């Protein structure tokens, strides 16, 4: 049997399993209980936050024939979970964005469901549709058949025509916090027998930037790389990042105006094949935290901040104006380094 990625294996199958989107799941559960199902939904938010997952759970819940929808046991639930239910149609708007594809879809809308109560169309990355395709879809959204429900998902809702948005019940998904992601990663690690320390789990959660799918994908990748217990150093190796020790040393040498030591450290970073863009991002975050520690020290009092002692120590050695100046330089560096063939030289000169 072929390997199944962890993010697919552990995709939530009920509203209760979904992390970090309770404002969406509670509203949908109540709507289903009260039989107040909208004809069109818009799920908007960052990637990897559960838009298509909740769309599938909703499709199961409204078509479930069990006692507690979605029961995941009835024929409809099982078929939707496996992705082969004839009445739940998933469309990728990025590759089916033309007016002809949408007209073909609309022609089939009028036909009654085969096995389910509702025919559900899940259109992912809907902002990729052409203007003509949006116009073709609009008429159906205005007067949809009673047996049809549209679920539109997008990472860029600002690109949708207002006429489309106004005909949908909109839910804005938020980035998932580090605590919720960490809990899920611990659960998956225990289930899969992955030996990983808590610090590494928290680091993965932070690196995912609120995207559960990215976090689980990184855990999957690192579990294949590490032979023994997974540590933060393994994560740095996989991502092309430098260790915290090197990061702190680099910033301290800059504060001390020690250009010779900086160049030696950069030599080692370059020879080890690290990513200068990621390194610049990490330094920018460190400077941001140093600035906060100077102008609003109470902000970090009740927060579990990584490298807190080092941030406080180094911020005491540098004035606010110099931190602000470096943040601007790093922002400029990040813009330029993406398109440069010589990221090392840009990094060194900055």
C-alpha positions as CSV (number, residue, x, y, z in Angstrom):
1,X,0.0,0.0,0.0
2,X,1.4,3.5,-0.9
3,X,2.3,5.9,1.8
4,X,-0.3,8.4,2.8
5,X,0.9,11.8,4.0
6,X,0.2,12.7,7.6
7,X,-1.9,15.8,6.8
8,X,-4.2,13.5,4.8
9,X,-4.3,10.7,7.4
10,X,-5.1,13.1,10.2
11,X,-7.5,15.4,8.3
12,X,-10.4,16.2,10.7
13,X,-13.6,14.3,10.0
14,X,-16.0,16.1,12.4
15,X,-16.5,19.7,13.5
16,X,-15.1,18.8,17.0
17,X,-11.8,17.7,15.5
18,X,-11.1,21.1,13.8
19,X,-8.6,23.2,15.7
20,X,-8.7,27.0,16.0
21,X,-11.9,27.7,14.0
22,X,-14.6,27.4,16.7
23,X,-16.4,30.6,15.4
24,X,-17.0,28.7,12.2
25,X,-17.7,25.2,13.4
26,X,-20.2,26.3,16.2
27,X,-22.1,28.5,13.8
28,X,-22.4,25.7,11.2
29,X,-23.4,23.1,13.7
30,X,-26.2,25.3,15.1
31,X,-27.4,26.1,11.5
32,X,-27.6,22.4,10.8
33,X,-29.5,21.7,14.0
34,X,-32.0,24.4,13.2
35,X,-32.2,23.4,9.5
36,X,-31.1,26.9,8.4
37,X,-28.7,25.8,5.6
38,X,-27.6,28.6,3.3
39,X,-27.5,28.0,-0.4
40,X,-23.9,29.5,-0.8
41,X,-21.0,29.8,1.6
42,X,-17.7,31.7,1.3
43,X,-14.8,30.4,3.3
44,X,-12.0,33.0,3.3
45,X,-8.7,32.9,5.0
46,X,-5.0,31.9,4.9
47,X,-3.8,28.6,3.4
48,X,-3.8,25.4,5.6
49,X,-6.4,26.7,8.1
50,X,-9.2,24.2,7.4
51,X,-11.3,25.8,4.6
52,X,-11.7,22.7,2.4
53,X,-11.7,20.4,5.4
54,X,-14.7,22.2,7.0
55,X,-16.3,22.3,3.5
56,X,-16.2,18.5,3.3
57,X,-17.4,18.1,6.9
58,X,-20.3,20.4,6.1
59,X,-21.1,18.4,3.0
60,X,-21.2,15.2,5.1
61,X,-23.2,16.8,7.9
62,X,-26.1,18.0,5.6
63,X,-26.2,14.7,3.8
64,X,-25.7,12.3,6.8
65,X,-28.3,9.7,7.4
66,X,-27.0,8.8,10.9
67,X,-28.1,10.1,14.3
68,X,-25.3,12.7,15.0
69,X,-24.2,14.3,11.7
70,X,-21.6,13.8,10.5
71,X,-21.6,10.2,11.8
72,X,-18.8,9.0,9.5
73,X,-20.5,5.6,9.3
74,X,-23.4,6.0,6.9
75,X,-22.9,5.4,3.2
76,X,-23.0,9.1,2.3
77,X,-20.4,10.0,5.0
78,X,-18.1,7.2,4.0
79,X,-18.3,8.1,0.3
80,X,-17.6,11.8,0.9
81,X,-14.6,11.0,3.2
82,X,-13.2,8.8,0.4
83,X,-13.8,11.5,-2.2
84,X,-16.0,9.5,-4.5
85,X,-19.5,10.7,-3.7
86,X,-21.3,11.6,-7.0
87,X,-23.2,14.5,-5.3
88,X,-20.1,16.2,-3.8
89,X,-18.1,17.8,-6.5
90,X,-14.7,19.5,-5.8
91,X,-13.4,21.9,-8.4
92,X,-10.0,23.6,-8.5
93,X,-10.7,27.1,-9.9
94,X,-7.0,27.5,-10.7
95,X,-7.2,24.9,-13.5
96,X,-10.9,25.2,-14.3
97,X,-11.3,29.0,-14.5
98,X,-12.8,29.6,-17.9
99,X,-16.4,30.5,-18.7
100,X,-17.0,27.2,-20.6
101,X,-16.0,25.1,-17.5
102,X,-18.4,27.1,-15.3
103,X,-21.2,26.9,-17.9
104,X,-20.7,23.1,-18.0
105,X,-21.0,23.1,-14.2
106,X,-24.2,25.2,-14.3
107,X,-25.8,22.9,-16.8
108,X,-25.4,20.0,-14.4
109,X,-26.7,22.0,-11.4
110,X,-30.4,21.5,-12.4
111,X,-30.2,17.8,-12.1
112,X,-31.3,16.3,-8.7
113,X,-28.8,14.6,-6.5
114,X,-28.2,10.9,-7.1
115,X,-27.8,9.5,-3.5
116,X,-27.8,12.5,-1.2
117,X,-30.2,15.2,-0.1
118,X,-28.1,18.0,-1.4
119,X,-25.7,18.3,-4.3
120,X,-22.6,20.2,-3.0
121,X,-20.1,22.1,-5.2
122,X,-16.8,22.9,-3.4
123,X,-14.9,25.5,-5.5
124,X,-11.4,25.9,-4.2
125,X,-9.3,29.1,-4.9
126,X,-12.5,30.6,-6.4
127,X,-10.7,34.0,-6.9
128,X,-8.9,32.4,-9.9
129,X,-12.1,32.4,-12.0
130,X,-12.2,34.7,-15.0
131,X,-14.6,37.6,-15.2
132,X,-16.7,35.7,-17.6
133,X,-16.8,32.7,-15.3
134,X,-17.9,34.9,-12.4
135,X,-20.7,36.4,-14.5
136,X,-21.9,32.9,-15.5
137,X,-21.8,31.7,-11.8
138,X,-23.6,34.8,-10.6
139,X,-27.0,33.9,-12.1
140,X,-27.0,30.5,-10.4
141,X,-26.0,32.0,-7.1
142,X,-28.9,34.4,-7.4
143,X,-31.5,31.7,-8.0
144,X,-30.0,28.3,-7.1
145,X,-32.1,25.1,-7.1
146,X,-33.2,24.0,-3.6
147,X,-31.1,20.9,-3.8
148,X,-27.8,22.7,-4.5
149,X,-25.3,24.2,-2.1
150,X,-22.1,26.1,-3.2
151,X,-19.1,26.4,-0.9
152,X,-16.5,28.8,-2.3
153,X,-13.0,28.8,-0.7
154,X,-10.3,31.4,-1.3
155,X,-7.1,32.8,0.2
156,X,-7.7,36.1,-1.5
157,X,-11.4,37.3,-0.9
158,X,-10.5,40.8,-2.0
159,X,-10.2,39.5,-5.6
160,X,-13.9,38.4,-5.7
161,X,-16.6,40.6,-7.2
162,X,-18.8,42.1,-4.5
163,X,-21.8,40.7,-6.4
164,X,-20.5,37.2,-5.6
165,X,-19.6,37.9,-2.0
166,X,-23.0,39.5,-1.3
167,X,-24.8,36.3,-2.3
168,X,-22.8,34.1,0.1
169,X,-22.8,33.6,3.8
170,X,-19.2,34.5,4.6
171,X,-16.9,32.9,7.2
172,X,-13.4,34.4,7.8
173,X,-10.9,31.8,8.9
174,X,-8.0,32.9,11.1
175,X,-4.5,31.6,11.5
176,X,-4.3,28.8,14.1
177,X,-2.4,29.7,17.2
178,X,0.8,28.0,18.3
179,X,-0.8,26.2,21.3
180,X,-3.6,24.6,19.1
181,X,-1.0,23.5,16.5
182,X,1.3,22.1,19.2
183,X,-1.5,20.0,20.7
184,X,-2.4,18.5,17.4
185,X,1.3,17.8,16.6
186,X,1.7,16.0,20.0
187,X,-1.4,13.9,19.3
188,X,-0.2,12.9,15.9
189,X,3.4,12.2,17.2
190,X,2.0,9.9,19.9
191,X,-0.3,8.1,17.4
192,X,2.5,7.6,14.9
193,X,5.2,6.8,17.4
194,X,7.3,9.8,16.4
195,X,9.9,10.6,19.1
196,X,10.1,14.4,19.3
197,X,10.8,16.8,22.1
198,X,8.4,19.6,23.2
199,X,10.8,22.3,22.1
200,X,10.9,20.9,18.5
201,X,7.1,20.6,18.4
202,X,6.7,24.3,19.5
203,X,9.3,25.3,16.9
204,X,7.4,23.5,14.1
205,X,4.2,25.2,15.3
206,X,5.8,28.7,15.1
207,X,7.4,28.0,11.7
208,X,4.1,27.0,10.2
209,X,2.8,30.6,10.7
210,X,-0.7,29.5,11.6
211,X,-1.2,26.9,8.9
212,X,-2.0,23.5,10.4
213,X,-1.4,21.7,7.1
214,X,2.1,23.2,6.8
215,X,2.9,22.2,10.4
216,X,1.9,18.6,9.9
217,X,3.7,18.5,6.6
218,X,6.9,19.7,8.3
219,X,6.5,17.1,11.0
220,X,6.1,14.4,8.3
221,X,9.2,15.6,6.5
222,X,11.4,15.7,9.7
223,X,10.2,12.3,11.0
224,X,11.6,10.8,7.8
225,X,14.9,12.7,8.2
226,X,15.7,12.0,11.9
227,X,17.0,8.5,12.9
228,X,16.6,9.2,16.7
229,X,14.7,11.7,18.8
230,X,13.8,14.8,16.8
231,X,15.3,18.0,18.1
232,X,15.3,21.7,17.2
233,X,18.6,21.2,15.4
234,X,17.0,18.7,13.0
235,X,14.4,21.4,12.1
236,X,17.1,23.9,11.4
237,X,18.8,21.4,9.1
238,X,15.7,20.6,7.2
239,X,14.6,24.2,6.8
240,X,18.1,25.6,5.9
241,X,18.0,27.8,9.0
242,X,20.9,28.5,11.4
243,X,20.9,27.5,15.0
244,X,19.9,30.0,17.7
245,X,23.5,30.0,18.9
246,X,24.8,31.2,15.5
247,X,21.9,33.7,15.2
248,X,22.6,35.3,18.6
249,X,26.4,35.3,17.9
250,X,25.9,37.1,14.6
251,X,23.7,39.8,16.1
252,X,26.0,40.3,19.1
253,X,29.0,40.8,16.8
254,X,27.0,43.4,14.8
255,X,26.2,45.2,18.1
256,X,29.9,45.1,19.0
257,X,30.9,46.4,15.5
258,X,33.0,43.3,15.0
259,X,33.0,43.1,11.2
260,X,35.8,40.5,11.0
261,X,33.9,38.0,13.2
262,X,30.7,38.6,11.2
263,X,32.5,37.7,7.9
264,X,33.9,34.5,9.5
265,X,30.4,33.5,10.7
266,X,29.0,34.2,7.3
267,X,31.7,32.0,5.7
268,X,30.5,29.1,7.9
269,X,26.9,29.8,7.1
270,X,27.6,29.9,3.4
271,X,29.7,26.7,3.4
272,X,26.9,24.8,5.3
273,X,24.4,25.8,2.6
274,X,22.0,27.8,4.7
275,X,19.3,30.0,3.3
276,X,20.2,33.7,3.6
277,X,16.6,34.8,3.1
278,X,15.4,32.6,6.0
279,X,18.4,33.8,8.1
280,X,17.4,37.5,7.4
281,X,13.8,36.7,8.4
282,X,15.0,35.2,11.7
283,X,17.2,38.2,12.4
284,X,14.4,40.6,11.6
285,X,12.1,38.8,14.1
286,X,14.9,39.0,16.7
287,X,15.3,42.8,16.2
288,X,11.5,43.3,16.4
289,X,11.5,41.5,19.8
290,X,14.5,43.6,20.9
291,X,12.6,46.8,20.0
292,X,9.5,45.7,21.9
293,X,11.7,44.9,24.9
294,X,13.0,48.4,24.8
295,X,9.8,50.4,24.3
296,X,7.2,48.0,25.9
297,X,9.0,45.6,28.2
298,X,5.8,44.6,30.0
299,X,4.5,43.1,26.8
300,X,6.6,39.9,27.2
301,X,6.0,39.4,31.0
302,X,3.3,36.8,30.6
303,X,4.5,35.3,27.3
304,X,6.6,32.3,26.6
305,X,9.1,34.0,24.4
306,X,11.9,32.0,22.8
307,X,15.4,33.3,23.6
308,X,13.9,35.8,26.0
309,X,17.1,36.1,28.1
310,X,19.2,36.7,25.1
311,X,16.8,39.3,23.7
312,X,16.8,41.2,27.0
313,X,20.6,41.0,27.3
314,X,21.4,42.2,23.8
315,X,18.7,44.9,23.8
316,X,20.4,46.5,26.8
317,X,23.5,46.9,24.6
318,X,21.9,48.8,21.7
319,X,19.9,52.0,21.4
320,X,16.4,52.2,20.0
321,X,17.4,54.2,16.9
322,X,20.0,51.7,15.9
323,X,17.4,48.9,16.2
324,X,14.9,50.8,14.1
325,X,17.6,51.5,11.5
326,X,18.5,47.9,11.3
327,X,14.9,46.8,10.9
328,X,14.5,49.1,7.9
329,X,17.8,47.7,6.4
330,X,16.6,44.1,6.9
331,X,13.3,44.9,5.3
332,X,15.1,46.2,2.3
333,X,17.4,43.2,2.3
334,X,14.5,40.8,2.2
335,X,13.0,42.6,-0.8
336,X,16.3,42.5,-2.7
337,X,17.6,39.1,-1.8
338,X,14.7,37.3,-3.5
339,X,15.8,38.4,-7.0
340,X,19.5,38.4,-6.4
341,X,22.1,35.8,-7.6
342,X,24.4,36.9,-4.8
343,X,22.4,36.7,-1.6
344,X,25.6,36.3,0.5
345,X,27.1,39.6,-0.7
346,X,23.8,41.4,0.0
347,X,23.7,39.9,3.4
348,X,27.3,40.8,4.2
349,X,27.0,44.4,3.1
350,X,23.8,44.9,5.0
